[in-house]
Amino acid sequence: YQPAPLSVKTLPDTFVVQISVFYEAPVIYSIVSGDEKGYFFIHPSTGIVKTTKNLKPEDFPVTFVVRATDSSNDSLFNEVSVNVEVIVENYFSPVFPSSLIEESLEENLPATQIVQLKAQDNDTGRNGLLTYGFLTGDELKFRINETTGILYSTVSFDYEKDPTEYQLVIYAEDDGIPEKKRGYCTLVIKIID
């Protein structure tokens, strides 16, 4: 059994999974191994598994073994493993060092790297894994590497013909569970004569 992952905020006495068997006679369910820290309880007749206490994410994943025993003959039984994972909440949004960043770019340059934007997310694992993108801005004249946060121009600018200032709103998004979170910064690019 692989029940849906539990939140780190799961309260005691929360339903986890129901174990069932195809068998003619009544059975008694029990947890026989793997739950050394006592996180789970199984109802002996219904097979419903519930939590017994608050979950510590560092103790998971936990794989425990459930035994179904014939209620009138202890030597007749079968066992199944149950793998339970805990999801650590996505507490933090990505944060850029500054909400406003100004960069200069000389005119008549070929497509070039302008700046590397780097946000910080204090979550761990995938909850802290960031990707970058544009919320607003001229995506024909600029591109951002979604993994590294490096911003590039994609064209050459002419100070006399083109606008001399571009405003881009960049986001950093984490890969959080159960929800992704974003942080933003405004990037002003000034074209220099």
Secondary structure, DSSP 8 states (H G I E B T S, - for coil): -----EETT--TT-EEEE-----SS-EEEEEEES-TT--EEE-TTT-EEEE-S---GGG-SEEEEEEEEETT-TT-EEEEEEEE-EE-------B-S-SEEEEEEETT--S-EEEE---B----GGGG-EEEEEEES-TTTEEE-TTT-EEEE-S---TTTS-SEEEEEEEEEE--SS---EEEEEEEEEEE-
